[in-house]
Amino acid sequence: MTGSGIKIAIVDTGITPGLREFSGRIDPASADMAGARGLVDTSGHGTFMTSVAAAARDGSGIHGIAYGATIVSLNFSNPGNCTSLANCTVLSAALIASIDAAIAAKVRVINLSFVIDESYDLFLDAVRRAAAAGIVIVISAGNNDAGGQEPLRMARAFAEAAPGWVIIAGGHDAAGNFDYTHANRAGSGPSASWYLTALSQGVAMIAPDGRVVTYSGTSPAAAAISGAVALVAEARPKLTGMQIVSLLLANATDAGAAGRDPVFGNGILNLAKVFAALPPQ
């Protein structure tokens, strides 16, 4: 499986369209949702995350989880204040517009490698619209923010607004240990039911200039899980988004305390187990 024929919406800071990693796979629905900049990435974050989810398998550098997927890049960064990875803000209205644009583009998964410790009813209404359209949303848990004992409020609110359609992405290191530096824990509230970890420490990815770099955080963990959603959607097109979410969570590698726990939640993403558990065509 490569993700071929599946659309992934990367709601982020844009994309560097000239990279061969994305050649021929950037959907025409891709757009600047906050201005008139065209397809650019003045921060680099959007390009990084797109590469984790969907960089080409071209024999050079790295490849994304769903390296054949179609990319819908939706830029919700503030045109007046997004000049670097360290200096970039985003716009609430553009986030809502991006979710609605993803719905219109008929994506199967929306990747949101972004989270804040607040949420608003208008955000949640947009998440519910996406779920009603059959779309999975993957959102970062947070990078050890606000004490790190549970996902930040936006992630929790999204999961509770559309239960079964949202995955909260936490993180682990290369050895499978919980990434206490770069990940908020699952917590003990309702949203722990939808918490899943992926690699978040020293993740290799493609920079806007085409170099392979490493970056840590729950941002790339979310992008990896979004790529996994695309692979399952390609393998079993008739599965609903909720069924795909259930497969990913139910077939995670258990970690930490036995069963679902307040650190790892459902555990570590395990695509081999997921594919072994797929129902017949």
Rosetta blueprint (number, residue, H / E / L):
1 M L
2 T L
3 G L
4 S L
5 G L
6 I L
7 K E
8 I E
9 A E
10 I E
11 V E
12 D E
13 T L
14 G L
15 I L
16 T L
17 P L
18 G L
19 L L
20 R H
21 E H
22 F H
23 S L
24 G L
25 R L
26 I E
27 D L
28 P L
29 A L
30 S L
31 A E
32 D E
33 M L
34 A L
35 G L
36 A L
37 R L
38 G L
39 L L
40 V L
41 D L
42 T L
43 S L
44 G L
45 H H
46 G H
47 T H
48 F H
49 M H
50 T H
51 S H
52 V H
53 A H
54 A H
55 A L
56 A L
57 R L
58 D L
59 G L
60 S L
61 G L
62 I L
63 H L
64 G L
65 I L
66 A L
67 Y L
68 G L
69 A L
70 T E
71 I E
72 V E
73 S E
74 L E
75 N E
76 F L
77 S E
78 N E
79 P E
80 G E
81 N E
82 C E
83 T L
84 S L
85 L L
86 A L
87 N L
88 C E
89 T E
90 V E
91 L L
92 S H
93 A H
94 A H
95 L H
96 I H
97 A H
98 S H
99 I H
100 D H
101 A H
102 A H
103 I H
104 A H
105 A L
106 K L
107 V L
108 R L
109 V E
110 I E
111 N E
112 L E
113 S L
114 F L
115 V L
116 I L
117 D L
118 E L
119 S L
120 Y L
121 D H
122 L H
123 F H
124 L H
125 D H
126 A H
127 V H
128 R H
129 R H
130 A H
131 A H
132 A H
133 A L
134 G L
135 I L
136 V E
137 I E
138 V E
139 I E
140 S E
141 A L
142 G L
143 N L
144 N L
145 D L
146 A L
147 G L
148 G L
149 Q L
150 E L
151 P L
152 L L
153 R H
154 M H
155 A H
156 R H
157 A H
158 F H
159 A H
160 E H
161 A H
162 A L
163 P L
164 G L
165 W L
166 V E
167 I E
168 I E
169 A E
170 G E
171 G E
172 H E
173 D L
174 A L
175 A L
176 G L
177 N L
178 F E
179 D L
180 Y L
181 T L
182 H L
183 A L
184 N L
185 R L
186 A L
187 G L
188 S L
189 G L
190 P H
191 S H
192 A H
193 S H
194 W H
195 Y E
196 L E
197 T E
198 A E
199 L E
200 S L
201 Q L
202 G L
203 V E
204 A E
205 M E
206 I E
207 A L
208 P L
209 D L
210 G L
211 R L
212 V E
213 V E
214 T E
215 Y E
216 S L
217 G L
218 T H
219 S H
220 P H
221 A H
222 A H
223 A H
224 A H
225 I H
226 S H
227 G H
228 A H
229 V H
230 A H
231 L H
232 V H
233 A H
234 E H
235 A H
236 R L
237 P L
238 K L
239 L L
240 T L
241 G H
242 M H
243 Q H
244 I H
245 V H
246 S H
247 L H
248 L H
249 L H
250 A H
251 N L
252 A L
253 T E
254 D L
255 A L
256 G L
257 A L
258 A L
259 G L
260 R L
261 D E
262 P L
263 V L
264 F L
265 G E
266 N L
267 G L
268 I E
269 L L
270 N L
271 L H
272 A H
273 K H
274 V H
275 F H
276 A H
277 A L
278 L L
279 P L
280 P L
281 Q L
